[in-house]
Amino acid sequence: MNSQENAAEPDLVVRDAPEHGRYEAWLGADLAGFVDYAVDGTVVSLLHAEVVERFGGRGVGGRMVRQTLDDVRGRGLRVRPVCGFVASWIARHPDYAGVVAAPEQE
């Protein structure tokens, strides 16, 4: 875990919002960020991650990605990290490499 993730907001809640096609990160009543996705069978393409500007630099992005990947993995699905931020986060956290879809799953 890097220092920004250690400093992450303790009350950050990340939840799937399928009606919006995204995972949302909430700090209390405030939307702090989101990860847009599309589902194709057992593969979830993570298309775009964004942290609301006023929450930047507080570890929200990393924690949001971690919780998103944990949820996808818990559902027995795999991800296709289209978003550069998500792909680089996974590259820095090799314990999450197993959640990435194999090329034949894409």
Residue pairs with C-beta under 8 A, 6 or more apart in sequence:
2 62
2 92
4 57
4 58
4 59
4 62
5 59
5 62
5 63
5 66
6 59
7 58
7 59
8 58
8 59
8 60
8 62
8 63
9 27
9 32
9 55
9 58
9 59
9 60
9 63
11 27
11 28
12 25
12 26
12 27
12 32
12 60
12 63
12 64
12 67
13 25
13 26
13 27
14 23
14 24
14 25
14 26
14 63
14 64
14 67
14 68
14 71
15 23
15 24
15 26
16 23
16 71
17 23
17 24
17 34
20 34
21 36
21 37
21 38
22 34
22 35
22 36
22 37
23 34
23 35
23 37
23 64
23 67
23 68
23 71
24 31
24 33
24 34
25 31
25 32
25 33
25 34
25 51
25 60
25 63
25 64
25 67
26 32
27 55
27 60
30 52
30 55
31 52
32 51
32 52
32 55
32 60
32 64
33 49
33 50
33 51
33 52
33 55
33 60
33 61
33 64
34 49
34 50
34 64
35 46
35 47
35 48
35 49
35 64
35 65
35 68
35 83
35 86
36 46
36 47
36 48
36 49
37 44
37 45
37 46
37 47
38 44
38 45
38 47
39 45
39 77
42 76
42 77
42 78
42 105
43 77
43 78
43 79
43 80
43 101
43 105
43 106
44 72
44 77
44 78
44 79
44 80
45 79
45 80
45 82
46 68
46 79
46 80
46 81
46 82
46 83
46 86
47 82
47 83
48 82
48 83
49 61
49 64
49 65
49 83
49 85
49 86
51 60
51 61
51 64
61 85
61 89
62 89
65 85
65 86
65 89
65 90
66 89
66 93
66 96
69 79
69 90
69 96
69 99
72 78
72 79
72 99
73 96
73 98
73 99
78 99
78 100
78 101
78 102
78 105
79 86
79 99
79 100
79 101
80 100
80 101
80 106
81 87
81 90
81 100
89 96
90 96
90 97
90 99
90 100
